[in-house]
Amino acid sequence: MKVSYRTYNLPFRHPFTISKGTKTHQPSLVVELEHRGVTGYGEAPAIAYYNIPVEKMIEDLERKQLMVEKFAFTEPERYWHYLHHLFPQNNFLVCALDIATWDLWGKLYRQPLYQLWKLDAEKAPLTDYTIGIDTIDKMVEKMKEKPWPIYKIKLGTPEDIAIVTALRKHTDATLRIDANAGWTVEEALEKIPQLATLGVEFIEQPLAKDNWEGMKILFEKSPLPLIADEACVVQGDVEKCYQHFHGINIKLTKCSGITPARFMIEKARSLGMKVMVGSMNESTIGTAAIAHLGPLLDYVDMDGPLLLKEDIATGLDFKAGKAIFSGKPGLGVEFTDVYEKSESL
């Protein structure tokens, strides 16, 4: 195989604020794997609080380029295991390569991934649309700007209840709350019942990722389902979340790709837990990887392309929360003409 990469710094439509901070652009690495005249694409966005910038992904990829390329490729799962051991400290890079491998695999077999996995795309849940933290008036304005059936509301401020109360006055849409580990146990016990009365569907990661004792308390007392995000990163975390959360939110970039995500979904189902796959503000390339998993999920958050002012690919659209696939093999995406430059290794 031959590997190359492209780097981007994609601007958001609005500054994107969560309890951990604000960003105006999303740095991202896109890798290309060429095999037998066919090219697969994969993406990994860089997230500051995980300390894996694009530069680190490139450094690791360049350092082990020959080993990435020399592997005798036969199928994606086997290649993921090889990559996982090759880059044990860089799940983000492994994710980009794993997604590219699956895209390549689908193209070699001339099928979209969901068809390759024998899934019915019509059974996929609708995606939410995220409203980042801002002034109450600005959050209402953002919601009105994008009429949508489901909103994810970022919280973790002293104004949390006032924010959701104001938003609820302007919509009957489903509301989901993501605190991004921004609450204490006491705050959560106070806020969650109030949010339940406002028609919220579930709460995502209310407490710090390592506050297992606190989550046990919330699990027993919360009137709303609790979904793990920061507390569920890799396959081994799924069982730890059992009886502390009602479900898990899998991030492809954090867990290292489609391959481990499918195992995490299977494990969560065996434990009777709800399953969500979430966005890390990927472009259409990374978002398409999430979309093909859609029929396996209860909830999905794949609004990255909707939040970005500029995208780098086409092939996945949305209509009232529903993903519309191109029907082309693999991920089904193609680069736009604006972004042609490729930095080859």
Long-range contacts (C-beta under 8 A, 24 or more apart in sequence): 1-33, 1-34, 1-35, 1-68, 1-69, 1-71, 1-73, 2-33, 2-34, 2-35, 2-69, 3-31, 3-32, 3-33, 3-34, 3-61, 3-65, 3-68, 3-69, 3-97, 3-345, 4-31, 4-32, 4-34, 4-342, 4-343, 4-344, 4-345, 5-29, 5-30, 5-31, 5-32, 5-58, 5-61, 5-342, 5-343, 5-344, 5-345, 6-30, 6-32, 6-312, 6-339, 6-341, 6-342, 6-343, 7-54, 7-58, 7-343, 8-283, 8-312, 8-339, 10-283, 10-308, 10-309, 10-310, 10-311, 10-312, 11-308, 11-309, 11-310, 12-281, 12-307, 12-308, 12-309, 13-307, 13-308, 13-309, 14-132, 14-134, 14-142, 14-307, 15-132, 15-134, 16-132, 16-281, 16-307, 17-132, 17-133, 17-134, 17-154, 18-132, 18-133, 18-154, 18-156, 18-178, 18-180, 19-133, 19-154, 19-155, 19-156, 19-157, 19-179, 19-180, 19-181, 19-182, 20-49, 20-180, 20-181, 21-48, 21-49, 23-48, 26-281, 26-304, 26-308, 27-53, 27-54, 28-54, 28-282, 28-283, 28-286, 29-54, 29-57, 29-58, 29-92, 29-93, 29-96, 30-96, 30-283, 30-285, 30-312, 31-61, 31-93, 31-96, 31-97, 31-100, 32-100, 32-342, 33-97, 33-100, 33-101, 33-104, 35-73, 35-104, 35-108, 36-108, 38-104, 38-107, 38-108, 39-104, 39-107, 40-99, 40-100, 40-101, 40-102, 40-103, 40-104, 40-105, 40-107, 40-330, 40-331, 41-99, 41-100, 41-103, 41-285, 41-313, 41-331, 41-333, 41-335, 42-95, 42-96, 42-97, 42-98, 42-99, 42-100, 42-101, 42-102, 42-103, 42-257, 42-285, 42-286, 42-289, 43-96, 43-99, 43-282, 43-283, 43-285, 43-286, 43-289, 44-92, 44-93, 44-95, 44-96, 44-253, 44-286, 45-92, 45-253, 45-280, 45-281, 45-282, 45-286, 45-304, 46-92, 47-92, 47-253, 47-280, 50-92, 50-254, 52-90, 52-91, 52-92, 52-93, 56-90, 57-90, 57-92, 57-93, 57-96, 60-87, 60-90, 60-93, 61-93, 61-345, 62-345, 65-345, 68-97, 73-101, 75-105, 76-101, 76-102, 76-105, 76-258, 76-259, 77-259, 80-256, 80-257, 80-259, 80-260, 83-256, 84-256, 91-233, 91-234, 91-253, 91-254, 91-255, 91-256, 92-253, 92-254, 92-256, 94-256, 94-257, 95-252, 95-253, 95-254, 95-255, 95-256, 95-257, 96-257, 97-257, 98-256, 98-257, 98-258, 98-259, 99-252, 99-257, 99-258, 99-285, 99-286, 99-289, 99-331, 102-257, 102-258, 102-259, 102-289, 102-330, 102-331, 103-289, 103-330, 103-331, 103-333, 104-330, 105-330, 106-329, 106-330, 106-331, 107-329, 107-330, 109-329, 110-329, 111-329, 112-292, 112-325, 112-327, 112-328, 112-329, 112-330, 112-332, 113-258, 113-289, 113-292, 113-330, 113-331, 114-292, 114-294, 114-295, 114-325, 117-292, 119-292, 119-294, 119-295, 119-296, 120-295, 121-294, 121-295, 121-323, 121-325, 122-295, 123-294, 123-295, 124-291, 124-294, 124-295, 124-297, 124-300, 124-322, 124-323, 125-294, 125-297, 125-298, 125-299, 125-300, 126-150, 126-300, 126-320, 126-321, 126-322, 127-300, 127-301, 127-302, 127-303, 127-318, 127-321, 127-322, 127-323, 128-152, 128-174, 128-176, 128-299, 128-300, 128-301, 128-303, 128-321, 129-303, 129-306, 129-321, 130-154, 130-178, 130-279, 130-301, 130-303, 130-307, 131-167, 133-157, 136-162, 136-163, 136-166, 139-163, 139-166, 139-167, 140-166, 140-167, 140-170, 143-167, 143-170, 143-171, 144-170, 146-306, 148-173, 148-320, 148-321, 149-173, 149-174, 149-320, 149-321, 150-174, 150-175, 150-176, 150-201, 150-321, 151-175, 151-176, 152-176, 152-177, 152-178, 152-204, 152-301, 152-303, 153-177, 153-178, 154-178, 154-180, 155-179, 155-182, 156-180, 156-181, 156-182, 156-183, 157-182, 160-191, 161-191, 161-194, 161-195, 164-195, 164-198, 164-200, 165-198, 168-198, 168-199, 174-199, 174-201, 175-199, 175-200, 175-201, 176-200, 176-201, 176-202, 176-204, 176-299, 177-202, 177-203, 177-204, 178-203, 178-204, 178-205, 178-229, 179-203, 179-204, 179-205, 179-206, 179-207, 180-204, 180-205, 180-229, 180-230, 181-205, 181-206, 181-207, 181-208, 181-209, 181-230, 182-206, 183-207, 184-214, 185-211, 185-214, 185-217, 185-218, 188-214, 188-218, 188-222, 189-217, 189-218, 189-221, 192-218, 192-222, 192-223, 192-224, 193-223, 195-224, 196-223, 196-224, 200-224, 201-225, 202-226, 202-227, 202-246, 202-247, 202-299, 203-227, 204-228, 204-229, 204-249, 205-229, 205-230, 205-231, 205-249, 212-240, 212-244, 215-244, 215-245, 216-243, 216-244, 219-243, 219-244, 219-245, 219-246, 225-274, 227-274, 227-276, 227-299, 229-278, 232-264, 234-260, 235-260, 235-263, 235-264, 235-267, 238-264, 238-267, 238-268, 238-271, 238-273, 239-267, 239-271, 241-273, 242-271, 242-273, 245-273, 246-273, 246-274, 247-273, 247-274, 247-275, 247-276, 247-298, 247-299, 248-273, 248-274, 248-275, 248-276, 249-276, 249-277, 249-278, 249-299, 249-301, 250-275, 250-276, 250-277, 250-278, 251-277, 251-278, 251-279, 251-280, 252-277, 252-280, 252-286, 252-289, 252-290, 253-280, 253-282, 253-286, 254-280, 258-289, 258-292, 258-293, 261-293, 262-293, 262-296, 265-293, 265-296, 265-297, 274-298, 274-299, 275-299, 276-300, 276-301, 277-301, 277-302, 278-302, 279-303, 279-304, 280-304, 281-307, 281-308, 283-308, 283-311, 283-312, 283-313, 284-311, 284-312, 284-313, 284-314, 284-315, 284-316, 284-333, 285-312, 285-313, 285-331, 285-333, 287-316, 288-313, 288-315, 288-316, 288-325, 288-331, 288-332, 288-333, 289-331, 291-316, 291-323, 291-325, 292-325, 292-331, 294-323, 310-338, 311-336, 312-336, 312-338, 312-339
